[in-house]
Amino acid sequence: MGLPTMKPGNEAKLAEIFRVVLDVDNDYDVISVRRVAEPRWDSLAHTSIVAAAESEFGIELEIADMDRMSSFTATRLLLEEKGL
């Protein structure tokens, strides 16, 4: 069994969540964004990313899941593991 992959369209939805919350242009490279390196990703932005992901994908994230969301890539992997 290989690594999970995100369903078509979901990565674009996730990228849009990051762009809106972090208030960046459409050409901003959200795929490489990491919380420790992005000054706009503060605690309020993190909470907003979590809430938007829960709403967009119809899921409820645990505290441990939220802690894992340290980058776009880590968030994508988490959602892939949840079957999205």
C-alpha positions as CSV (number, residue, x, y, z in Angstrom):
1,M,0.0,0.0,0.0
2,G,1.5,3.3,-1.1
3,L,1.3,6.7,0.5
4,P,-2.1,8.3,0.6
5,T,-2.7,11.0,-2.0
6,M,-5.1,13.9,-1.8
7,K,-8.3,13.6,-3.8
8,P,-8.5,15.8,-6.9
9,G,-9.4,19.4,-6.1
10,N,-8.7,19.1,-2.4
11,E,-5.1,20.4,-2.6
12,A,-6.3,23.5,-4.5
13,K,-9.0,24.1,-1.8
14,L,-6.3,23.7,0.9
15,A,-4.0,26.1,-0.9
16,E,-6.8,28.6,-1.2
17,I,-7.4,28.4,2.6
18,F,-3.8,29.2,3.2
19,R,-3.8,32.1,0.7
20,V,-6.9,33.6,2.2
21,V,-5.9,33.2,5.9
22,L,-2.3,34.4,5.3
23,D,-3.6,37.2,3.1
24,V,-1.2,36.5,0.2
25,D,-1.5,36.7,-3.6
26,N,-2.5,33.8,-5.8
27,D,1.0,33.4,-7.1
28,Y,2.4,33.0,-3.5
29,D,4.0,29.6,-3.0
30,V,1.9,28.2,-0.2
31,I,3.2,24.6,-0.8
32,S,6.5,25.5,0.8
33,V,5.1,27.6,3.6
34,R,6.1,26.6,7.2
35,R,4.7,28.1,10.4
36,V,8.1,28.9,11.9
37,A,9.3,30.8,8.8
38,E,6.1,32.7,7.9
39,P,5.5,35.8,10.1
40,R,1.8,36.0,9.1
41,W,1.2,32.5,10.5
42,D,0.6,33.5,14.1
43,S,-1.7,31.8,16.6
44,L,-4.8,33.5,15.2
45,A,-3.9,32.5,11.6
46,H,-3.3,28.9,12.8
47,T,-6.8,28.8,14.5
48,S,-8.3,30.2,11.3
49,I,-6.6,27.6,9.1
50,V,-7.8,24.8,11.4
51,A,-11.4,26.2,11.4
52,A,-11.4,26.7,7.6
53,A,-10.1,23.2,7.0
54,E,-12.7,21.7,9.3
55,S,-15.5,23.7,7.6
56,E,-14.3,23.1,4.0
57,F,-13.7,19.4,4.4
58,G,-16.4,18.5,6.9
59,I,-14.1,17.1,9.6
60,E,-13.3,17.7,13.2
61,L,-9.6,17.9,14.1
62,E,-8.2,16.8,17.4
63,I,-5.6,18.9,19.3
64,A,-2.9,16.5,18.3
65,D,-3.9,17.0,14.6
66,M,-3.8,20.8,15.0
67,D,-0.3,20.5,16.5
68,R,0.9,18.6,13.4
69,M,-0.2,21.4,11.1
70,S,3.2,23.0,11.1
71,S,3.4,23.6,7.3
72,F,1.3,23.3,4.2
73,T,2.9,19.9,3.4
74,A,2.2,18.6,7.0
75,T,-1.4,19.8,6.8
76,R,-1.9,18.2,3.4
77,L,-0.4,14.9,4.7
78,L,-2.8,15.0,7.7
79,L,-5.8,15.5,5.5
80,E,-4.6,12.7,3.1
81,E,-4.4,10.4,6.1
82,K,-8.0,11.3,6.9
83,G,-9.0,10.1,3.4
84,L,-9.4,13.6,1.9
